[in-house]
Amino acid sequence: VICGMATPILAARVEGNQVRFILDLDTDFGRVPLPIDAPLGVLHYVIEGRFIPMRQDDADSIERVVAGLNCPIGGILNRAEFFNLVRLSSTFDLQLEVTEGLAQAFRQDEEVLDLSDFVATPYPYQRDGIRWLVGAWELSLGAILAVEMGLGKTLQAIALITHVLKRKPGSRILIIAPATLISNWEKEIARFTNDVALYAHVGKNRRLSPGQFDKNPVVITTYDTLRAD
């Protein structure tokens, strides 16, 4: 039962000591197949093709999750509610698997991206990464961009920075990088943005005045400096 709705089940099969249910989740960005693994030995009812867990502590936990989502009974999940459900799923001991369909839903819609201060032209796979990062930021979630070296992770992160600064002027962004990459970050931010102010908080002559951080929306430092200061 998600947000007061008994969710249709597309398939169910036993895998080891678990039952895998594929739920047909209705969201405001389309229908999404949602794999959920539930432990064997727990009473599950399937009524008219709908998955309904009946263990009392499961029901209590689901109530807490639904209350946390704060969505209307019988309503359709919006993007934020859907990913809050994914984030809170551990509350009731179910594991949600992020499939390509879920990843696609997570990526922010093109019309939401504000890249007017980003002067590069990203490749399609880089634009997918930018949408992924922006989608995480818009939902107040963390994200990891796990791709091979040389495929433009820095460029995609800079695109996120420009989006954040346009959407929330006055934001402050901290970049922590190895000392050997500080100059590369400085060059790429200068190259790929329209004059985004960057302060490199590194070296023996670095200033500890808070004013340096107030004047520059983006601050970059090293791991060792972060620990020391």
Salt bridges, closest charged atoms under 4 A:
GLU15 OE2 - ARG13 NE 2.58
ASP24 OD2 - ARG31 NE 3.04
ASP26 OD1 - ARG31 NH1 3.59
ASP37 OD1 - ARG20 NE 2.76
ASP57 OD1 - ARG55 NE 2.86
ASP58 OD1 - ARG55 NH2 2.72
GLU97 OE1 - ARG20 NH2 2.94
GLU100 OE2 - ARG107 NH1 3.41
ASP109 OD2 - ARG79 NH2 3.21
GLU110 OE1 - ARG127 NE 2.80
GLU110 OE2 - ARG131 NE 3.92
ASP128 OD1 - ARG131 NH1 3.23
GLU138 OE2 - HIS163 NE2 2.88
GLU138 OE2 - ARG167 NH1 2.92
ASP224 OD1 - ARG227 NH2 2.87
ASP229 OD2 - HIS201 NE2 2.77
ASP229 OD2 - ARG206 NE 2.68
